[in-house]
């Protein structure tokens, strides 16, 4: 009985560690293009979208998104997102992301039409990759 309890406890600890260490991987499918619109705070509207169709950049973008931590619930958002990003997939479906850069001192925040909650991106390397692709 003690061995079974120890095995179950060890398995629980391993599952918790894996859950916190590995990326969320919510964005399994790589889109065929990104339609990116930056928010113009002076005019209080999104600029005209530009298209990113370079597959290597899109794969890097998606891999960086998957390094974010997903949190259920909501944040009080006092400003518009810095970017609206429409991810267009091969089957014709889309997913719209809204990205807030520097939401806090060391994190960017984004949400998706296809999932509840928000994603917190703290990984400096992933944040940098996303910024380079969008700018």
Secondary structure by P-SEA (a helix, b strand, c coil): caaaaaaaaaaaaaaaaaaaccccccccccccccbbbbbcccccccccbbbbccaaaaaaaaaaaaabbbbcccccccccccbbbbbbccccbbbbbbbbccccccccccccccccbbbbbccaaaaaaaaaaac
